[in-house]
Amino acid sequence: MEDFHPEDEPLREARRRGEEVGAQPIGPAGGAALRFLATLIGARTVVEIGSGCGVSGVYLMRGMPPQDAVLTSVDIEPENQRLAKQAYREAGLGSFRTRMISGPALEVLPRLTDGAYDMVFCDAVKQEYPEYLTAALRLLRPGGVVAFDNALWHHRVADPAVRDPVTEAIRDVHRMIADDERLVPLLIPVGDGLLCAVKTG
């Protein structure tokens, strides 16, 4: 599954640099799923929480219209954002298509506009995933999509014996999405799991 969508040179280089600085960008199959989702809903305004040093942003922007779409990328690490900008340049994605905001996500997200976004992708502090979902529901328009990487968390989420705070936070997001009547959920078994939901109202 991971090899079904071979990555080109800009993505391979972005992934290599990300791994060098200790980031864990979304895998090729998960990235392909993000691009698919962005294309499917015609996403023009996307928020990503955690830049993945540019890997996720390249996938998302490749699924967004080339002229009038903007990716808002939030990351607490300035070096990750610097590498993300490099990845976007190498992929031929103009700087006018991105808005980079540095800072903790839970401080940045409240400053973004309600109902103004087509898609929110979450891949930062796992223990903050429940708060990211609450923020995403405020930010998304009806018909918008929220997606969480590492939804299986290295097989820990499915093991009831594992009770650490990170695993429990990811389980909380699963439950919150399943219990919210406004959301249509889907867990895609790519990479480390991609948990998605469409906001219906």
ABEGO torsion letter per residue (X at the ends): XAAABBBBAAAAAAAAAAAAAGBBBBBAAAAAAAAAAAAAAGBABBBBBEAGGGAAAAAAAAABBAAABBBBBBBABAAAAAAAAAAAAAAGBBAAABBBBBEBAAAAAAABBBGABABBBBBBBAAAAAAAAAAAAAABBBGBBBBBBGAAGGGAAABAABABAAAAAAAAAAAAAAABAABBBBBBBBEAEBBBBBBAX
